[in-house]
Amino acid sequence: MIHLAQLRIATIMGVRSKGLFLQIAKLPTQLLISAALLAMPAPALAQGGLPLGRSSFVADAVRRAGPAVVRIDTERTVVSTGSRGVPQVLLMDPLFRQFFGVPGAGIPSQRTERGQGTGVIFQPEGLILTNAHVVDGSSRVTVVLVDGRSLEGSVVGSDPITDLAVVRVSSNSPLPVAPLGNSDGVQVGDWAIAVGNPFGLDNTVTLGIISSTNRNASKLGITDKRLDLIQTDAAINPGNSGGPLLNAEGQVVGINAMVRSGPGAGLGFAIPINRARNIADQLVKNGRASHAMVGLVLQTDPRGVRVASLMPGGPAARAGLQIGDLITKASGKQIKDPAQFLKAVEANGVGQSLDVMAMREGKIINYSLVPVEMSEINKR
């Protein structure tokens, strides 16, 4: 065995010199045997007790969830006047149009814009999870399955705050369904498999790891979303939006949402499936998602979160909170950053009293806030 190991190493390294071969032969026996094992084909390794086969865990994972990954083709009707940058009042003047050679420029025209994204079937009734930005404004939605079937889809509901939407399709035959995992159990370093249709290339699979969890969207410069994202280095490209992020078992742990371009390119982000499932349930039941809001802006403080500003007449202001107050607890739980406070508000829900502990000038003060619906407070 030792001589076989020596011969195999010499062959791998392309050794031609007898002197160099003798030097290699002097290497420790354990190292030589390990090198020989690495050089053996997979069947030989399997005979030695290592459970290696021709199929990888990635192939197994994709085989489990892949059939439920769909392509979503959209059409949008865009209305334009055909004269961008020209004030409408001038376009309405016939002398102006005649002088500048733009007759009829004020007459609206229509064109159809086509888009593409990805979705994943998560309920056998034909319910598909995707991103809101994939289907927003669509006049027609077509769902294409891996087996080639093309089905007309309808948008059940869309939530721009979390960038999630649900599409429904009907089929005379059973539809494949992807198993949903538990995103709360995802850890940094876990395998991450992204499946989707980037750049129109159907059924594309990329592999990486979970780079970070609970990455707050506001830290990425995204201020119009309420999201704590899963970060991955698995390639997510245009067209991947709305597709699943799988774990090593083939369970959906996230919905791919965005990728960072420019400096820091290659960072992909997915919406945790536990969050997506909650929003999807609301969209299916009510056609919209509820988001609680108390009307304040917070800053991180070593001891908690400090109130930076208050919305006049908002729930926090009505409860008596003031700028500069240091919030340390919400619903009895310690608060260390604004994201934790936001989670407490959303978990509490609209119309239910939320107990908040704060400090002002060294004194502890207890408040009772009643969150309201975000859409209602934005109307004020």
Order of alpha helices (4+ residues) and beta strands (2+ residues): alpha-alpha-alpha-alpha-alpha-beta-alpha-alpha-beta-beta-alpha-beta-beta-beta-beta-beta-beta-beta-beta-beta-alpha-beta-beta-beta-alpha-beta-beta-alpha-beta-beta-beta-alpha
